[in-house]
Amino acid sequence: MTVPGFLFDALLAAALPLLAWRAISARELFAGVVVFISFGLLVALAWVRLGAPDIALAEAAIGAGLTGALFLNTIGRLNTSGSEETDERGEPAERRSKLARALVAPATLGLGLALAWSLLSLPEPPVGLGERVGEAIPRSGVSHPVTAVLLNFRSYDTLLEVGVLLLAIVAVWALRLPRYRREEDPGPARAPVLAGLVRLLAPVMVLVTCYLLWAGTTLPGGAFQAGAVLGALGVLLLLANMLDLPAGHGGALRLGLAVGFGVFIAVGAAALLAGRVFLDYPPQMTYGLILLVEAVLTLSIGLTLAALFYAAPPEDER
């Protein structure tokens, strides 16, 4: 490693814990969210330096971008609805905030000790999972190791992650929050510059989504990265008041949200019916099944992220 590269990595390693602490200790919610987004972008850069562009793409798109948009949307809702200075027991909000900050330090210390213990308890010599994945690539159906792990060798993990996203939107809808777009919003005419920018970006983002989906079998990309770009497009359309969910389209939205998880389960069940292990693809169909699962996951992930920003459940016609 060159001296400039070492200095850059040292500065990056020093900045990450500092930004993390600032994000959780900020007194203003907006300042905390801005620092959180900055932290996510630096984490993405750290993954690039570690040679993991797949994780860097996911962190930049989901961890920093869309999660930051969700936080900013939440702050806007809090400012609109107002907040009480005391809770239901009459305890001042400032006292609760100080108590929460006081608990951050021991919680962070406990997490650090747990991570240190897990590192010290690694077997000697360490297990070379990279070598094992490389040896198994020829029978995975794809040539990219990350896609092989996520959609073949450890497909159970990916299935559960998709299930968690589906449960998240169900939980948000159960809160019966008000819709993102207010009735008095006049539409794109209120922000013509943003609307024009979104019109220019939309075709590019769709092409990037398709590219990340298709390239995921051989290059960094895949369903989560492609779905994040698609979800970001949905958020931009909502911000520009160019997208709404009129009554009567709730069934189509629910189908789109669940189709990824449903097709994933169906592929696993088909393997069982064929006398194989759950999610154990037939060798001659592995590539096609992985591409099918990735395609429907891209749609479901994008819709889920946009629906989380929209927050309100769809209204069906009566």
C-alpha positions in Angstrom: 0.0 0.0 0.0 1.3 3.4 -0.9 1.7 6.2 1.7 -1.2 8.3 0.3 -3.4 5.2 0.4 -2.4 4.5 4.0 -3.1 8.0 5.1 -6.5 8.1 3.3 -7.5 4.8 5.0 -6.3 6.1 8.4 -8.4 9.3 8.0 -11.4 7.2 6.9 -11.0 4.9 9.8 -10.8 7.8 12.2 -13.8 9.7 10.6 -16.2 6.7 10.8 -16.5 6.4 14.6 -16.5 10.2 15.0 -19.5 10.6 12.6 -21.2 7.6 14.2 -21.0 9.3 17.6 -22.1 12.6 16.2 -25.1 11.0 14.6 -26.4 9.4 17.8 -25.5 12.4 20.1 -26.8 15.2 18.0 -29.4 17.4 19.8 -31.2 18.4 16.6 -32.9 15.6 14.6 -32.1 17.2 11.3 -28.4 17.5 12.1 -28.3 13.9 13.3 -29.9 12.7 10.0 -27.4 14.7 7.9 -24.5 13.3 9.8 -26.1 9.8 9.5 -26.2 10.2 5.7 -22.6 11.4 5.6 -21.6 8.4 7.7 -23.4 6.0 5.3 -21.5 7.5 2.3 -18.2 7.1 4.1 -19.1 3.5 5.0 -19.8 2.9 1.3 -16.4 4.3 0.5 -14.8 2.0 3.1 -16.4 -1.0 1.4 -14.9 0.1 -1.9 -11.5 0.3 -0.2 -12.0 -3.2 1.1 -12.8 -4.5 -2.4 -16.5 -5.1 -1.9 -18.3 -2.9 -4.5 -21.5 -4.9 -4.1 -21.9 -3.9 -0.5 -20.7 -0.4 -1.3 -23.5 0.0 -3.8 -26.1 -1.3 -1.4 -24.8 0.9 1.5 -24.8 4.1 -0.7 -28.3 3.5 -2.1 -30.1 2.0 0.8 -28.1 2.7 3.9 -27.4 6.3 3.2 -29.8 7.5 0.4 -33.2 5.8 1.0 -32.8 5.5 4.7 -31.8 9.1 4.9 -34.9 10.0 2.9 -37.1 8.0 5.2 -35.6 9.8 8.2 -36.1 13.2 6.6 -39.7 12.3 5.8 -40.2 11.3 9.4 -38.8 14.6 10.6 -41.2 16.5 8.3 -44.1 14.5 9.7 -43.1 15.3 13.3 -42.7 19.0 12.5 -46.1 19.0 10.8 -48.0 17.2 13.6 -46.1 18.9 16.4 -44.6 17.2 19.4 -45.4 17.2 23.1 -42.9 18.5 25.5 -43.9 16.0 28.1 -44.9 12.3 27.9 -48.0 10.7 29.2 -46.5 10.5 32.7 -45.6 14.2 32.7 -41.8 13.5 32.3 -40.1 16.3 30.3 -38.9 15.3 26.9 -35.5 16.9 27.5 -35.0 14.5 30.5 -35.8 11.5 28.3 -33.3 12.7 25.7 -30.6 13.0 28.3 -31.4 9.5 29.6 -31.2 8.1 26.1 -27.8 9.7 25.4 -26.6 8.4 28.7 -27.4 4.9 27.6 -25.6 5.2 24.3 -22.1 4.9 25.8 -22.6 1.6 27.8 -24.5 0.1 24.8 -21.7 1.1 22.4 -19.1 -0.3 24.8 -21.0 -3.6 25.1 -21.3 -3.9 21.4 -17.6 -3.2 21.0 -16.7 -5.9 23.6 -18.9 -8.4 21.9 -17.3 -7.7 18.5 -13.8 -8.0 20.0 -14.7 -11.3 21.7 -16.1 -12.7 18.4 -12.8 -11.7 16.6 -10.6 -13.2 19.3 -12.7 -16.5 19.3 -12.2 -17.1 15.6 -10.7 -20.5 14.9 -7.0 -20.9 14.1 -6.2 -21.1 11.3 -9.2 -19.1 10.0 -11.7 -20.9 7.7 -11.1 -19.8 4.1 -14.6 -19.3 2.9 -13.4 -17.4 -0.1 -11.5 -20.4 -1.4 -14.5 -22.6 -0.8 -16.8 -20.3 -2.7 -14.4 -20.1 -5.5 -14.3 -23.9 -5.8 -18.1 -24.1 -5.8 -18.6 -21.3 -8.4 -18.8 -23.7 -11.4 -21.9 -25.4 -10.0 -23.6 -22.2 -8.8 -25.1 -21.3 -12.2 -23.5 -17.8 -12.1 -19.9 -16.5 -12.3 -20.1 -13.7 -9.6 -19.3 -15.0 -6.1 -21.6 -12.6 -4.2 -24.6 -13.6 -6.3 -23.7 -17.2 -6.0 -23.7 -16.9 -2.2 -26.8 -14.8 -1.9 -29.0 -16.7 -4.4 -27.6 -20.2 -4.2 -25.3 -21.2 -1.3 -27.0 -19.0 1.3 -30.3 -18.4 -0.3 -32.1 -18.9 3.0 -30.6 -15.7 4.3 -31.7 -13.7 1.2 -35.2 -15.2 1.5 -35.4 -14.1 5.2 -34.2 -10.6 4.3 -36.9 -10.2 1.7 -39.4 -11.4 4.3 -38.2 -8.8 6.8 -38.8 -6.1 4.1 -42.3 -7.4 3.6 -43.0 -7.4 7.4 -41.6 -3.8 7.6 -44.2 -2.5 5.2 -47.0 -4.4 6.9 -45.9 -2.9 10.2 -45.8 0.6 8.8 -49.3 0.2 7.2 -50.6 -1.1 10.5 -49.8 2.3 12.1 -52.3 3.9 9.7 -50.1 6.9 9.1 -51.3 9.8 6.9 -50.4 9.7 3.2 -47.2 11.4 2.2 -48.8 13.7 -0.4 -51.2 16.2 1.1 -54.4 17.1 -0.6 -53.5 20.7 -1.0 -50.4 19.9 -3.1 -51.0 21.2 -6.6 -48.7 18.6 -8.3 -45.6 19.1 -10.4 -46.4 22.8 -11.1 -45.3 23.5 -7.5 -41.7 22.4 -8.2 -41.1 22.6 -12.0 -37.3 22.3 -11.7 -37.5 19.2 -9.6 -40.2 17.7 -11.9 -38.0 18.4 -15.0 -35.0 16.9 -13.4 -37.0 13.8 -12.5 -38.2 13.5 -16.1 -34.6 13.5 -17.2 -33.4 11.1 -14.6 -36.2 8.6 -14.8 -35.2 6.8 -18.1 -31.6 6.8 -16.9 -32.5 5.2 -13.5 -34.6 2.6 -15.3 -31.7 1.7 -17.5 -29.4 1.5 -14.5 -31.9 -0.7 -12.7 -32.0 -3.1 -15.7 -28.2 -3.1 -16.0 -27.6 -3.8 -12.3 -30.1 -6.6 -12.5 -28.6 -8.2 -15.6 -24.9 -7.7 -14.6 -25.5 -9.1 -11.1 -24.7 -12.6 -12.3 -21.2 -11.7 -13.5 -20.4 -8.3 -12.0 -21.2 -6.2 -8.9 -25.0 -5.6 -8.8 -28.1 -7.7 -8.3 -31.6 -7.5 -7.0 -30.9 -5.3 -3.9 -28.8 -2.8 -5.7 -31.3 -2.6 -8.7 -34.3 -2.5 -6.4 -32.6 0.4 -4.4 -32.3 2.4 -7.6 -35.9 1.6 -8.6 -37.0 2.6 -5.1 -35.0 5.9 -5.3 -36.9 6.7 -8.5 -40.2 6.1 -6.7 -39.1 8.5 -3.9 -38.1 11.1 -6.5 -41.5 10.8 -8.2 -43.2 11.2 -4.8 -41.1 14.3 -3.9 -42.0 15.9 -7.3 -45.7 15.0 -6.8 -45.6 13.0 -10.0 -46.7 9.8 -8.4 -49.8 9.0 -6.4 -51.8 5.9 -5.5 -55.4 6.4 -6.3 -58.2 4.4 -4.8 -58.7 1.0 -6.4 -55.0 0.2 -7.0 -54.2 -1.2 -3.6 -54.5 -4.8 -4.8 -51.9 -4.3 -7.6 -49.5 -2.7 -5.1 -49.9 -5.5 -2.6 -49.3 -8.0 -5.4 -46.1 -6.2 -6.5 -44.8 -6.1 -2.9 -45.4 -9.8 -2.3 -44.5 -11.2 -5.7 -40.7 -11.4 -4.9 -41.2 -13.3 -1.7 -43.9 -15.5 -3.3 -41.8 -16.4 -6.3 -38.8 -17.2 -4.1 -41.0 -19.5 -2.0 -42.5 -21.1 -5.1 -39.0 -21.9 -6.6 -38.0 -23.5 -3.3 -41.3 -25.5 -3.2 -40.7 -26.6 -6.8 -37.3 -28.0 -5.8 -39.0 -30.0 -3.0 -41.6 -31.4 -5.4 -38.7 -32.5 -7.7 -37.2 -34.5 -4.9 -34.4 -31.9 -4.1 -33.6 -29.8 -1.0 -35.6 -26.6 -0.5 -34.0 -23.9 -2.8 -31.6 -26.4 -4.3 -31.9 -25.6 -8.0 -31.6 -28.2 -10.8 -28.1 -27.7 -12.4 -29.6 -27.1 -15.9 -32.0 -24.5 -14.7 -29.9 -22.7 -12.0 -29.1 -19.6 -14.1 -32.6 -19.1 -15.3 -34.2 -19.5 -11.9 -31.7 -17.2 -10.2 -32.4 -14.5 -12.9 -36.1 -15.0 -12.4 -35.9 -14.6 -8.7 -33.6 -11.5 -9.0 -36.0 -9.9 -11.5 -39.1 -10.2 -9.2 -37.1 -9.3 -6.2 -36.0 -6.1 -7.9 -39.6 -5.1 -8.5 -40.7 -6.0 -4.9 -37.7 -4.3 -3.3 -38.2 -1.1 -5.3 -41.9 -1.0 -4.5 -41.3 -1.7 -0.8 -38.8 1.1 -0.4 -41.1 3.6 -2.2 -44.1 2.4 -0.2 -42.2 2.9 3.1 -41.6 6.5 2.1 -45.2 6.9 1.1 -46.1 5.4 4.5 -49.9 5.3 4.2 -51.6 2.1 3.2 -53.4 2.0 -0.2 -57.2 2.7 -0.3 -59.3 0.1 -2.1 -62.5 1.0 -3.8 -65.6 0.1 -1.8 
